[in-house]
Amino acid sequence: MTQDEWEKLLQPYVQTVDELKVKLRGMRQEFELQGIQTPVEFVTGRVKTIPAIEEKLIRRHISIDRIEQDMEDLAGVRIMTQFTEDIYRVVDLLRKRKDMVILEERDYVTNEKPSGYRSYHIVIEYPVQLVTGEKKVLAEIQVRTMQMNVWATIEHAINYKYDGEYTEEMQEKLKNAAELSIKVDELFSELHNGLSENETNGNL
């Protein structure tokens, strides 16, 4: 495909990411206006780069004419939370929305991957409005704590550097780092829940 053809194909996904970022960031503002602690810390998004798409087409044996049906993460949005329990609050909010249809959910928070990766993945169908009419596109929303995001970001960089070829020692160290990350999230939740109880009892 030429550069122009790629840009034409990906334009609806660029618009989808832009719209979803505005809408999902709006949830944080709504909670703040109501004086309620928000489960949304911040929202980021991206459209997959052309080299990354081409690599995945080869790795997953996806034909170019099936790209929009078989590649669910051309458009990706990530919602970061402070606490693990907030992930499920956000997921519940997304389930209630009428501007998207949830097609699939993968809970890698409760059921982490063998590598230690944790995140909640949601595949949605989103109706983006174009000048040519409505187009329903697939997008992926990931919900994770900031601590989970730190681990995943660093693991991704290491994976890229070593082309996914980890020694047993490296795998063990990554797993240990993931376990430490889980412990940090648990400690933060305990601290937060303890403070919340004190506030409720009027001790603060």
N, C-alpha and C positions, 0 to 999 in steps of 0.2 A: 504494500500500500504506500502511496505517496504521502508526504507530509500534509498536504491539503486534505486528502481523504481521511487521515487520522484525525485531524482537527475537526472535520465535519462529523465524524463518528462520535468523538468525545465531547462535543459541545453540550449536548443535553446532560451529560454527567457533570460537567463543570457547573452548569446551572443548578443541578440537583444538589451538589455539595454546598454551593453558595446559599441556596434557600434553606437547606437543613441546618446549616450553622446559625443562621439568623433565628430560625424557629426554636431550636434547642437552647440557644443562649437566652432566648426569651423566657424560658422556664425559670432560669436563675433569677431574672429580674422580677418575675411574678412573685416568687417566694420572698424576695427581699422587700418588695412593696407591702406584702402582707405581714412582714415582721416574723416570718418563719424561717428557720435555718434551712438553707437550700441543700439538696443532695447533689446538685450540679456545681462542681468547682470551676471547670472550664471546658470548652468544646473546640476541637480542631477538626480539620477535614482536608482531604486531598483527592485528586483524580490520579489513578495509577499512571506512571510515566510510560511512554511508548516502549523503551527498552525493557522495562519490567513486564509489560504486557506480552511482548514478543517472547521473552524468556519463559513466561508461564504457559503460553500457547504450546511451546515445544515440550516443556516438562509435564504438562497435564494432557498432552495429545488432544488439544482443542483445535478444531478447524476454524479458520478465520470467519467463515460465514455463520458460525455458531457462537461467536464471542459474546454477544449480548445476552444470550440465553444461558451459557455455561460458565461465564466468568462473573461471579456475584459481587466482586469487590472492585470493579472499575471505579466506582464512586465509594469512598470510605469516609465515615465520620467517627470520631472518637470522643466519648464523653468521660471526663475524669471526675472522680469523687474523692472525698477525703477519707471516708470510712467504707469498709466492706459491705455493711448492711445498707448503705446508700445505693449500692449497685442495684439491689432488688427494688428499691423505691423507684429508681429511674426506669427500670424495666417495666414496672407496673404502670408508670405514667405513659410509657410508649405504647403499651398494649391498649390503652384507652383512647389513643389518638385516632381521629377520623381522616387525617390527611395522608395516611400511609397504611399499607396492609403488611402485617408480619407474616412471612412465609416459613421461616425456620428460626429456631433458637438453639444455641449451643452453649451450655453452661460449663466453661472451663474454670470457673471460680470454685465451685464445689467439687468438680471433677477435673482437676488440673491435668495438663498433659505430662507425660513421663519426664520431659525436660524441666518441668517446674513452671512452665508458662501458665498464667492465669488471666482470664478475661471473659466477659460475657459477650458472645457474638449474636447479632440479630440480623437476619437477611430480610430486607423489606422490598416491597414493590411501591414505587413512588410515582405519582402522576405529575410529570412536569409539563407545564404549559408552554408550547412553542408557537411561533408564528404560523407554523403548518398545522397546528392542532395539538391535542394532548398526546403525549408519549409516555407509556409506563416503562420505567427503567428499574433495574435491580440495583440495590445499594446495600452496603454492609455498615451497621452501627456496632461499634465496640464500646463496652462500658467497663471501666476498670478503675481501681484506686490509683492515686498518683504513685504509690509505692510499686504497684504492679507495673505501671508504665515505665518506671526507672529500670526495673529488671528487664522488661521486654525490649526497651530501646538499646540497652547495652548488649543484651544477648544478640540482637539483630546485627549490631556493628561487629561483634566477634564472629558471628556466623558468616558475614560478608567477607571478613578478612581471611578466614580459613576455609571459605567455600563450603561450609557445612561439614567439614571433615574434622570432627572432634576426637581427641584421644579419650581414653577412659578417665584419665585424671581431670581433663577439662570438663567432661560431662559431670563428674562428681562435684567439681567446684561450682559449676553452674547450678546444680541441684542444691548444694549447700547454701548458695546465695539466695535461691528461691525460698528455701525453708526459713532463712533469716528474714527475708522480706515478709513472709507470712506472719512470722512472730511479731515483727514491727507493726503490721496492720492490726494484729490482735491486741497489742499493747495500747495502740492509739484508740481503738474501739473501747477498750476497758476504761481508759482515762476519760474518754468522751462520755460514755454512758454513766460513769460515776459522777461526773460533773453535772450531767443532766438531772440525775436523781436528786443531787443536792439542791439544784435550782428549784426543782418541783417541791422539795420539802422546806424551801425557804431558808436554807442554810447558807446561801451566798448572797 
